[in-house]
Amino acid sequence: MPARRLRHFLLIFDHKRDRLRDPPLQFDDPTEAVEAYAQAERTYDQDDAVEVVLIGSDSIATVQRTHANYFADRAFERWVTSVSSSTGADAPTPALQ
């Protein structure tokens, strides 16, 4: 089986909106990936709600499996938290994050 080529994926996640700000960017050149990461870090340096992540992987499908929290619909989690807050109950901890 041939070895899979390592690609780099830049994710910019907005915690206020619970979603990616833009579709992930893919880089085949690691130098370009690191430069884009550094630029994104400078762009969002003052915004504590934004997380910039650079991930090396064979495919975006693998990234979606291994870093599902960046791609998941967080609406259910927000609903559980709001219900728990309104009833005073402890919110359950998600099994996978």
N, C-alpha and C positions, 0 to 999 in steps of 0.2 A: 504494500500500500504506500503510495507516495506521501511524503510529508506535506502537511498543510502549511501554507505561507502565513506568517504572522502579519496581521494588519493592526492598525491602531485606530481606535474610535474615541472621538471627543464628544463628551456629553456635557451639557450645561443644564442643570436641574434647578428649577425655581421652586423652593419649598413653600412659598406663599400660595402658589397656584397648584402645587402637588403634581407638576408635570415638567417635561422637558421644554425648555424655551424654544428650541429649534430641533429639527431632525438631527440625529447624530451625524457627525462628519467622519468620513473614513479616509485614512491615509495609508499608503503603502510604504512611504519613506519615513523612517523614524525621526529623522531630523526635522522634516516638515511638521510632523505630529507634535513634537516637543515645542517647536516655535509657535504653532497655533495654540497649544495649551498655555504657553507663557503669555501670549497676547490676550487670551480669554481671561486668565487670572488677573492681568492688569486691568482689563475692562471691568470686571466685576469685583475688584478688590474691596471696595467700600460697601458692597451689598452682602450682608450676612445671610440673606435668604437664598442666595445663589451659590450652588456648589458646582465647581468645574472638575471634571474627572476625565482622565486619559486612561483607556483600557486597551491592553494588547490581547488579541484573540484571533482565532482563525476565521470567525464570521460574526456578523451582527446577530444571527440566531443564537449563537453561543453566549454572546453578551446579554441578550434578552433573558436567557435562562439563568446565567450566573449572577446577574445584577437586576433581577426582576423588579426590585423596588423602584427603579428609575422608569419602568415602563408600565407598571400596574395602574389600573384605575383605582385611585385611592378614595373614591366616593364612599364605599362601604365602610372603610376604616374611619372616615370622618363622621359618618352616621353613628357608628358604635360609640365613638368618643362623645358626640353630642348627647346621645341618649344616656350614657353613663354619667355625664356631667349634670344633666337635668334631674336624674334620679338619685344622685349621690353615690351610686355604685362604682366600684373599681372597674375600669375598662379592661377587657381581656387583652393580654399581650399577644400580638400576632405570632403564629408559629414560625413563619419565614419572613425575614426582612431583607 
